[in-house]
């Protein structure tokens, strides 16, 4: 059956035929050209045919997992430098069932299938070479790789048999005549070396990648894939298992961003594109294609190359003005997790070290005697930290911080001092760090989210550095949590994003409370406040998003299924709405919070540590987590929970389960919740008497662009944390609101406001009453009454206060001036300043427009919504401000954000 892929649809095709052949290791050898905005060089693929690999797996494992069930007994590898010279939602379809129609374009390949390097056609057409793994003898086998916006120059088979010393990987009985079978056997022996031979394995991978060619291969490219064949090779077993691809990227490729850093120097980095890394190198994108990699990257000597790698690479000078950097990874992971950043970064170090400052731990030396058996792992064999006794007790892994030179001081004051306590907190909650080291990089201002985690490296937005340490600390904790959930444990189906983002959002609060060394009561109060803020964001998401986008497991019982070839389609993978949605973060967070409350904190986190130990290094589905959870808790704590009802109520339906709302009515005061019927579920609405004075016609403006059905505030497309989303609520009785707020004020005064003790939200709500009272007073009476002392508020409390004030129809100029002066709002973190900018725009506080301009330039990860606010009021001056800021920023702005903003403005 032929399936037509309409280019106007928002589904993302994964074309790689991973069921037939798997890439087990990549060797990249690239040059960075900042003048042309391209990476150029080679990538060598070491493959294993699917049938052979399936035979090696346990008969109890599903074949799509393709993983050995051997136990790892060796520790994490230390630095190894290998210098080199320049040489989701799935459908049951085969690769050649995919057709994208684009009229008027012709195939640019020649009759033999070789590409002529002209601009390739943008449409996918059914390949002339079918994939025949059944050895029917009619067609050649076709290797299909995910590829987009790459200029492929040449594809050739690598003669691994020509490498000196490689005969150790051949069997004595093999004939001396070099054949395809012999070369493939060498590759097989190389990719299946035991974990304790990882150094030798990397060395031979490097040598083989530089081996001579033994013949060019036919290839063809289209919009989404690179197809390679060899005449006469009719099955994956016969197909060459070591292939070298010579290529270069294109400046417009969406996997990387070429831009300037905050110091005005050129840089390039992977920014978490919806298409992942297929515009950086040809690869197998499906998560099931777990691979290792090593990369050598050359750049001008003034540049620093950071990358996903286990070693803290140092530059090697090749010749004057040019340096080479080498990284490697021995833990198999999906190619989509690979990250790179090249720029004039400065390493940030503490100027002094006192007894009160955390000590940065150094890598512990590893030898075979250090690698003691700790427990059996279920993943394919690799040098696993969970099998190393020293690694399991290492609370703080080695870490470095990099940033543009102009941000060095603020990183020293904030970020660098937070890293050690956040890492230690994560270890105290979940145990062994899956990765041996960590780099943190402050990326350019055009980064479209607050943070992104990849193996061994975290990208952070400069927006996290402003204000107090709260936003930076919570952001760090979220990204650190991805080391366990999202990287070490990945979703087998990309549509189950909640397995990454929901867990990271839930864990960030736990990590951050531990890092702050809060008492259990203080931690609970802080987490309740943050849950309250997220509750409001989630109800906004439910109100303003299509129901189909609210489902966390859209494929339902077909989740994790693949076609016979391994090709699949990620539903809504290219949706213009998806990058702005937080449902996977928030609904996933509330599911885990619900389970934690039901089971108890100690019971839940004791289980979670067991789950991490069992499933690290593997891919999972939702039922893997839920099944083990319910099997490992006492019967009396299950309280009617089952895998089936959780899947149905939480993951396979839109909205929020009514059982969740009913449960929270018992946990929280009744005034915290209200329910409106929403299909088979319940939709959360804020009660008319909750926190706010009546909105009426003067309520908060909402901008909804025609292209998106929700309020916009940008968050990361695949691996970033949600940022706060404004919401609008109905007004209530003034008398009832006043009574409620008065009660909050009373409780807040008793609880205090400088810490999250008491009711953490009460101090902020108590301040709302004071500000409303001040706003209504006649101007003549203000001077005396302004001497009233307003309480200090924590950042989350300030967010809550400002969100309440945004519901007021009018705030007078003196009130806005006093508000700014009281809380020093222009100096607060980006979450607080965003709400403050909304107040500025709504009430036309012209003397503070400069702060809005600054926010739009420096906080692009959060500024998209403000453009809409500036336009919706139809104020000429505000619209002019929006267009002026966009003209200044659009050249460096993230592409998807720029498209959305342009639609608002023009």
C-alpha positions, -999 to 999 in steps of 0.1 A, spaced: 0 0 0 14 34 -10 11 62 15 13 98 1 32 123 23 17 157 17 45 184 21 19 207 37 13 183 66 32 186 98 43 149 102 81 142 102 92 111 83 119 88 97 132 71 65 160 49 78 154 11 73 167 2 108 150 -32 108 173 -44 80 206 -28 90 219 -8 120 247 17 123 266 8 154 293 35 153 300 68 135 334 83 129 331 120 119 361 140 105 350 175 98 363 210 91 344 241 102 343 270 77 329 301 92 332 321 60 310 297 40 289 286 70 295 249 64 309 217 79 328 197 54 345 163 56 336 126 59 316 103 81 323 66 83 295 42 92 302 8 108 271 -13 104 256 -46 115 228 -62 95 196 -65 114 191 -103 110 225 -110 125 220 -87 154 185 -101 162 200 -135 165 224 -122 193 195 -109 214 177 -129 240 147 -147 227 126 -130 254 135 -95 241 114 -80 213 134 -78 181 130 -41 177 150 -35 209 181 -50 192 201 -51 223 224 -77 239 215 -89 274 250 -92 286 260 -77 319 285 -49 320 315 -53 343 337 -24 335 339 13 344 335 44 325 364 52 301 389 79 308 404 104 283 416 88 251 429 110 223 428 94 188 442 120 163 431 118 128 442 134 96 419 151 72 405 125 48 68 83 172 36 77 155 43 48 132 26 33 102 30 -1 88 49 10 56 80 2 38 105 29 27 94 28 -9 58 33 2 67 69 11 61 94 -17 61 132 -14 47 149 -45 63 182 -55 53 191 -91 77 205 -116 109 191 -101 131 165 -116 155 139 -102 190 153 -102 207 119 -102 222 102 -132 210 69 -146 233 49 -123 219 66 -92 249 88 -85 240 123 -76 254 150 -98 257 175 -69 233 200 -85 206 214 -62 186 183 -53 149 180 -59 128 188 -28 104 160 -33 107 124 -22 100 99 -50 98 62 -48 133 49 -53 142 30 -84 161 6 -62 138 -15 -39 149 -28 -6 149 -66 -10 160 -84 22 143 -116 12 170 -124 -14 145 -128 -42 173 -120 -66 155 -92 -84 168 -59 -69 198 -46 -50 196 -39 -13 191 -3 -5 206 14 27 184 43 36 197 71 59 179 101 73 194 131 55 183 167 48 200 198 33 233 180 28 255 180 -3 267 144 -7 298 144 -28 308 107 -28 300 74 -11 325 46 -10 331 12 6 360 12 31 386 -15 27 390 -23 64 410 -54 55 439 -31 44 444 -18 80 477 -31 95 471 -55 124 434 -60 115 440 -97 108 435 -103 146 398 -98 139 397 -125 113 392 -162 119 422 -185 111 401 -206 88 392 -176 66 407 -176 31 435 -151 24 416 -136 -5 399 -104 6 362 -106 0 331 -87 10 324 -114 35 358 -110 51 355 -72 54 320 -75 69 333 -102 93 360 -78 104 335 -51 111 313 -75 130 342 -86 152 351 -49 158 316 -37 168 311 -66 191 343 -63 211 338 -67 249 333 -35 269 368 -37 285 384 -34 250 368 0 244 402 18 239 413 -8 214 379 -6 197 381 32 193 416 30 180 407 5 153 376 25 144 398 55 138 423 34 117 396 18 97 380 52 89 412 62 72 416 30 52 416 32 14 384 29 -7 377 -4 -24 351 11 -47 325 38 -50 288 31 -43 257 43 -61 237 68 -42 207 91 -45 192 119 -24 159 134 -19 142 158 6 144 134 36 169 107 28 201 94 13 198 60 -4 229 39 -11 233 6 -30 260 -17 -43 255 -36 -75 250 -73 -68 245 -68 -30 209 -81 -27 206 -84 11 218 -65 41 242 -93 49 259 -88 15 259 -50 17 292 -33 28 293 -28 65 319 0 65 309 30 43 325 64 40 304 94 29 321 126 17 297 156 22 292 191 33 264 208 51 244 238 36 242 272 53 204 270 54 205 235 70 182 235 101 202 212 123 227 239 133 226 277 137 253 300 124 253 332 144 273 355 166 277 352 204 271 380 229 306 393 223 300 396 185 322 367 175 310 340 151 298 306 164 277 276 154 258 252 175 231 225 173 199 240 187 175 211 191 158 213 157 127 193 150 146 175 123 174 167 148 208 161 133 200 149 98 211 183 83 245 179 101 254 143 91 236 114 74 224 91 101 197 68 114 172 90 133 149 64 149 156 60 186 161 22 181 193 30 162 215 32 193 251 39 183 284 52 196 305 78 179 338 96 178 346 129 160 375 150 150 367 186 143 392 212 130 387 249 134 408 281 136 430 281 167 409 309 183 378 286 185 368 261 211 350 230 200 325 215 226 307 183 219 289 153 233 318 133 245 332 114 275 365 131 274 373 167 283 390 173 249 420 196 246 431 211 213 459 197 192 477 222 170 479 209 134 496 239 119 498 276 126 463 290 131 445 256 131 436 232 159 419 198 161 396 185 187 386 149 193 357 135 213 342 100 217 312 83 233 312 46 243 276 45 256 252 37 227 226 64 222 203 77 194 221 99 169 196 127 177 212 132 211 245 143 195 254 180 201 282 203 190 291 240 196 320 258 181 328 294 191 353 317 209 341 304 243 359 312 275 362 286 302 348 301 335 367 292 367 363 303 403 388 329 411 394 316 446 384 286 465 374 289 502 364 261 526 327 272 520 329 266 483 322 233 467 352 213 455 350 202 419 358 165 418 383 152 393 380 121 372 390 90 392 415 68 375 400 36 361 417 3 357 405 -32 353 409 -38 390 387 -8 398 358 -22 378 340 -43 403 307 -61 397 279 -41 412 248 -56 396 233 -69 364 223 -44 338 197 -51 311 213 -30 283 237 -39 255 273 -42 266 293 -9 271 316 5 298 288 13 323 292 36 353 265 16 372 289 -13 372 318 7 388 318 10 426 337 42 426 314 58 401 283 49 421 295 70 450 307 100 430 282 127 440 297 155 419 311 146 385 338 167 368 323 198 352 333 229 333 315 261 324 320 279 291 306 313 280 314 343 258 340 364 275 315 392 283 295 368 305 324 354 325 318 374 356 281 367 359 288 330 353 313 330 381 288 346 405 258 325 397 261 294 374 295 280 385 286 281 422 253 263 416 266 233 395 282 213 423 252 215 447 227 207 419 248 177 408 251 165 444 214 168 449 206 148 418 229 120 430 212 120 464 178 115 448 186 91 419 220 77 426 248 70 400 253 98 375 250 81 340 276 103 325 312 108 336 315 145 331 295 176 322 301 208 302 277 237 305 277 264 278 259 297 277 247 298 241 239 330 220 208 351 226 189 336 197 187 302 215 150 294 214 146 278 249 159 282 284 180 250 282 188 218 263 205 187 275 227 163 255 252 137 265 279 153 286 269 189 276 241 213 286 232 245 267 217 273 288 201 305 277 217 338 290 182 345 304 189 321 333 218 343 345 198 374 355 182 381 388 188 358 417 199 322 415 164 307 414 158 305 377 194 294 370 191 267 397 158 253 386 169 253 350 201 235 358 182 209 378 158 203 349 186 197 324 206 176 348 175 154 353 176 147 316 208 127 321 186 100 336 153 106 318 157 115 281 193 103 276 203 73 298 167 62 296 150 72 263 116 69 248 113 41 223 87 61 205 93 99 200 56 107 205 60 98 242 79 129 250 64 130 285 88 102 295 116 128 291 100 162 298 74 151 324 101 134 345 126 163 342 99 188 352 89 167 382 125 161 393 137 196 389 117 207 420 130 178 440 166 184 430 163 221 436 149 217 471 177 193 479 204 217 465 190 244 487 191 221 517 155 229 526 137 211 554 110 187 542 83 212 552 100 240 533 105 218 503 69 209 503 57 245 505 80 255 476 69 227 455 32 235 462 37 270 450 54 258 418 26 233 413 1 261 416 18 281 389 21 251 366 -16 243 372 -26 276 357 -3 271 327 -18 237 321 -53 249 322 -44 275 297 -29 248 275 -61 228 278 -83 258 268 -62 270 239 -49 238 222 -65 213 199 -76 182 218 -55 159 196 -24 178 208 -32 172 244 -28 134 241 5 122 255 3 88 237 -14 95 204 -7 61 189 -22 43 218 -18 5 215 4 10 184 29 31 203 64 16 197 54 -3 166 74 1 134 70 -9 98 88 -40 85 117 -18 73 119 4 104 106 35 86 80 55 105 63 89 108 63 112 138 29 127 141 30 165 143 68 163 143 70 195 122 39 212 136 42 250 140 22 247 172 42 220 189 73 240 198 51 264 217 32 237 236 39 225 271 14 197 275 41 169 276 59 188 303 29 198 324 5 169 320 34 145 325 45 164 356 10 162 371 7 125 364 40 119 383 30 143 411 -3 124 414 15 91 416 39 105 442 11 118 463 -9 86 461 21 63 469 40 86 493 73 104 486 96 77 501 78 48 484 78 65 450 115 76 450 127 43 463 110 27 434 124 53 409 160 45 419 153 8 412 137 17 379 168 38 369 191 10 378 171 -15 357 164 5 326 194 28 322 210 24 287 177 13 273 146 26 255 112 23 272 75 28 266 51 42 292 38 7 301 74 -3 311 74 24 338 39 19 350 41 -19 351 72 -19 372 58 8 394 27 -11 403 46 -44 407 69 -28 433 45 -11 456 24 -27 483 -11 -37 474 -26 -14 499 -10 16 482 -22 9 447 -57 21 456 -73 8 424 -45 20 401 -38 -1 371 -16 2 340 -47 2 318 -66 30 336 -36 52 338 -29 48 301 -65 55 292 -71 83 316 -38 102 315 -19 93 283 -45 84 257 -71 110 264 -72 148 261 -78 170 291 -72 161 327 -86 130 344 -115 137 368 -100 112 392 -70 135 395 -92 165 403 -112 146 428 -80 134 445 -65 169 447 -97 181 463 -87 160 493 -51 171 492 -56 208 488 -82 232 501 -114 232 480 -109 267 468 -78 256 449 -98 237 423 -128 239 400 -139 215 373 -157 220 341 -168 189 321 -145 183 292 -154 153 272 -147 122 291 -122 141 312 -123 172 333 -110 206 322 -94 227 349 -107 262 354 -98 287 380 -127 295 404 -143 329 401 -132 336 437 -96 325 435 -70 351 441 -82 378 417 -105 408 417 -131 407 389 -118 410 353 -150 420 335 -144 437 303 -111 450 317 -96 416 321 -63 406 307 -59 408 270 -52 376 251 -35 375 218 -42 344 197 -25 345 163 -44 328 135 -17 302 130 -16 290 166 -45 282 189 -28 291 222 -9 319 239 27 319 229 58 318 250 85 299 235 99 266 249 123 241 236 111 218 206 125 185 220 147 187 251 140 222 270 119 231 299 86 249 297 86 286 304 57 303 320 26 309 300 1 337 309 -35 328 314 -68 346 317 -96 338 342 -131 350 348 -138 375 375 -157 369 407 -176 387 434 -156 417 447 -167 410 482 -158 373 481 -124 381 465 -117 407 491 -125 383 519 -103 356 504 -74 380 498 -77 394 533 -74 359 547 -44 352 526 -28 384 538 -34 374 573 -18 340 569 10 355 549 19 379 577 21 351 601 41 328 578 66 354 568 77 360 532 115 357 530 113 319 527 88 293 514 76 284 549 39 287 558 17 288 527 43 297 501 17 314 479 0 333 507 25 362 511 22 370 474 -16 369 475 -16 390 506 4 416 487 -22 417 460 -47 432 484 -23 460 494 -15 468 458 -52 470 449 -59 492 478 -30 515 469 -41 516 433 -76 528 443 -65 555 467 -68 591 456 -35 606 446 -36 632 474 -35 604 501 -6 585 485 24 601 499 17 592 535 3 557 527 31 547 504 52 544 535 34 511 541 60 483 540 56 457 513 70 423 521 99 408 502 89 380 479 107 351 463 108 349 425 79 324 422 59 346 446 66 376 425 54 358 394 22 349 412 17 386 424 23 400 389 0 375 373 -28 386 397 -21 423 390 -24 416 353 -60 409 358 -67 444 370 -84 466 344 -63 496 353 -31 503 372 -22 539 377 12 553 368 21 559 405 12 523 412 34 510 385 63 532 395 60 521 432 57 485 421 89 487 400 108 505 428 96 482 456 107 450 439 134 463 416 116 445 388 141 454 361 167 434 380 147 403 386 150 370 367 135 365 332 103 349 345 95 379 367 106 404 341 84 388 315 53 395 337 65 430 344 69 437 306 33 425 301 22 451 327 42 477 310 26 469 276 -10 466 290 -10 498 309 11 518 283 39 526 308 59 545 282 88 554 304 96 517 308 93 507 271 131 505 271 128 475 294 105 458 269 130 464 241 158 450 262 137 419 270 129 412 233 166 415 224 182 396 253 155 371 262 145 357 229 137 323 244 108 339 262 99 370 241 76 357 214 44 363 233 53 400 239 53 407 202 17 397 201 9 418 232 25 448 215 4 443 184 -30 434 198 -36 467 215 -34 485 181 -13 512 197 9 528 170 39 534 193 38 499 206 35 484 172 64 505 160 84 492 190 76 456 180 87 461 144 118 479 153 129 452 177 121 425 152 142 442 125 171 443 149 168 406 160 154 387 130 188 381 114 199 362 144 166 349 156 157 312 157 140 304 123 107 291 137 104 320 161 111 345 134 84 330 112 58 332 139 67 368 149 67 379 112 31 365 109 21 386 139 37 418 126 30 418 89 
